[in-house]
Amino acid sequence: MIPSRTSIDAEKLLFLALSLFTIVSTFRDGPRIAMAQSSNNNNAQTIPVNVGVVLDLETWRGQMGLSCINMSLSDFYSSNPSYKTRLILNVRDSKQDEIAAAAAALDLIKNKQVQAIIGPQGSVQADFIIDLGNKSHVPIISFSATSPSLSSIRSPYFIRAAQNDSSQVNAISAVVQAFGWKEAVLIYVDDEFGEGVIPSLTDALEEVDTRVSYRSLIPPSATDDQILGELYKLMTMQTRVFIVHMSTTLGSRLFAKAKEIGMMNEGYVWILTNGITNRLNSMDSSVVAGSMQGVLGIKTYVPDTQNLDNFTVKFQKDNPSVLNPKLNIFGYWAYDAAWALAMAIEEMGAANFTFQALNASTNATDLDTIGVSQNGQKLLQKLANTTFAGLTGNFGLVNGQLESLAFQIVNINGNAARGIGFWTQENGLLRDLNSSNIGKYSTSKSNLGPIIWPGDSTSFPRGWEIPTNGKRLKILVPVKDGFKQFVTVTPVPSTNTSKVTGYCIDIFRAVIEKLPYDVAYDLIPFASPNGSSNGSYDDMINQVYNQNYDAVVADTTIIANRSSYVEFTLPYTQSGVSMLVPYKNNKSKNAWVFLKPLTWDLWLTIGCFFVFIALVVWILEHQINEDFRGPASHQVGTSFWFSFSTMVFAQRESVSSNLARFVVIVWVFVVLILTQSYTASLSSLLVVQNLQPTVTNVDQLLKSGEKVGYLYGSFVHGMLKQMKFDDSRLISYQSPEECDALLSNGSANGGIAAAIDEVPYITLVLSQYCNKYTMIPTFKTAGFGFVFRKGSPLVSDISRAILNVTEGPEMKAIENGWLTPKTSCLETANSISSNSLSLDSFWGLFLIAGVAAVLALLIFMVMFVKRNWHIVTSSSGSMREKIVALGRRFYQRDLNSHTFRKARFRDRNMEDGANEIAAVEIIEHTNFPPSPSSDSSQIDVVLINEQGAPYTEQGLPNHVFEGCPELAINTEPTNVNKEM
């Protein structure tokens, strides 16, 4: 194939040799000169303007384009007869040859001094002609050269009156994203047209997380065998999503062969770019109906207008010799391009449409003697500003090319394409452009109509399959020296193979069994020739990244750095990095451990409340309870004794006041809660004290300067380095036994103070040595996951299968089989923290007790003041004296209290009984007869008051027993019948 770009020197040599031949060949067939006809063609005031047309007139597209250009100019001047300019078409046939097209353009510029060239037809031809236009300042206006690579030339004189192929890539990626396909294969023609769109299409797919797994290049002149060979290669791959970008001729052959070998069956996805869908009506209908059923396509949207309908009817009338003329988008663009050029030249007015000749030597070539258009720059500006209602919608150039507004998504059924939706840059996928639900950008497949897929299936394909004749998955497994419970590789010398077992392997096999399809795979140990490990886990990941292997099944931790190169499944183990530390040796107990269950603020609050309750009870009981009277020291001691003895419910004194009883009941309830809580906390503390770790956090480990252990080859080593641990303090181990030995020796004896590793490894060590060590969580990680290539379609299905396994009984069985914990181990908490009870836990109880005590005091004070109010009102002293008087009254007994009345009644009964007995004995001994007038219940007793003078009280007449003047009974006044 001729290169897409040649240097200017190479072009000179080519043109010297071929320009004469091409020009002669062109004029041998007769000049194709067309002049737009109008009602005033012969008007001397019209200004003829030469315009070149370079098309492949042997093709239908070229013939259609030329016919549309002629129709456009005819319609333009018929509707504007007063315009002064008339375009004179100088037509050249490029004969589907790049050099012939360039020679034709050179002839038109040099000999005809055309002001613009409409064409060429193909992107490869345009690549040659663009430099000529740039050199001569002649605009090159193409309505069919759509390759994005032409824009990269940045020639200001290249006008694309068509859509850039790259404008459709976001529509394609939106369709791919809507159905969740993660891989796609690009099939394109190996030329300028095919290659131009591939970079932008690849970028658009990557933006929606879809990887281009393979690029299939089909030569423009490929044979059927070459096409079959490429298709057979695609069948051996997993990807079933194919995006096709090529010409209709090559595309027809491709789909015919794909149908022949079964690649148009159910499960396959074919997406066409607009390179084929825009010209679908020009393809062989038998190929479309027989080999392209279920194919999706992106098509340039052309609104259905009356102007377009009229043009279509007129086109058919103007081409009666063509059987069923098939008009497509390129004819519309050709019509609009000619109309835009006619408008731009008319707006320039009566300009001097001449060329400026260049000074050249006698040995100059045609390129050296080419002239420069005097109006090229002005014509470019007019074209850039030209806008009108064209056949395809509003015509307007943006950055030298036609603006892309919308694409239609089509589904080929029968022999035609059926519209299923639209795509716009603002709204994404839409079911209808006039939908009232237009809002934010959407890539939902629900916005598309029903689709019939290849194989007449109505359920969308998942986009990949495990080919029956394809390669088996090559899965790497590590060769481990320790922690072989996770992965164990055992050589089998008799078969020269290896047996792979372990916790991770069993989980992977259980996951594969959950998949709805069969996956063939081989487990390949990552081993050197001598059987030892061939590298670290990162080395295995690099092997997958470099596509030497398909996956890694191992105890591989999911971390951010690794996920940049490969793709992980969901984790199948516990996540996190923890610290394994020994328990403290607590043979010598702390003498003050009994104080630890409660915090100091709670101890202080309890003491204050004991004193407060003692004071409250004394105030409430002092006047009416003899137990709380007496000397001051006795009162203080009794009050505190009573209050503190409630702690063990051993209080001996009784309380008489209802208010005091209320306070004591509430306080006893508080004390009950406190004592029970203290007992539980102390018991827990005495147990936990034997399980205290030697190190509680990483910061403590950093400051202590002690040595730390880690699993050899683990990413934890890099993590510890980032945490500022020196290499001299880091010691690696390879097995649980080696870890136990290092921890047992301790940092001072060549061992380690703690081991920092991932939770599954720590759990495995604890299952064997849980009575010696404890685990303290340190950092969060994502856990263990299986590794696959970026964009692998297996990842999503395997992740779902992992959820099914981890939530089912299989996971527990696998864990019990490989990570069985010791049943004699104590289940301790993952973290050790202080279990001392604080005031925060009991302030509600103290609030209740305090409110009860204060309320009782307030009630007592009100009652006391009310009962002794006469002391305040009868005294004429100062307020201080009245308060002192009340205080003295408070300090005295309350003889009106029922407690003292009961005691006095009890004492008088006892004294009266004694007096009767004494009187009877006196009478009997003195032989005095009883007085007939006296009641038997009355006894005449001489009472001696405190001053020694006799007095009489009711029922006790004041007389002295006759005959016994010396006898007297000293007693308090009483009335025997008073309280009877």
Order of alpha helices (4+ residues) and beta strands (2+ residues): alpha-beta-beta-alpha-beta-alpha-beta-alpha-beta-beta-alpha-beta-alpha-alpha-beta-alpha-beta-alpha-beta-alpha-alpha-beta-alpha-alpha-beta-beta-alpha-beta-beta-beta-beta-beta-beta-beta-beta-beta-beta-alpha-beta-alpha-beta-alpha-beta-beta-alpha-alpha-alpha-alpha-beta-alpha-beta-alpha-beta-alpha-beta-beta-alpha-alpha-alpha-alpha-alpha-alpha-beta-beta
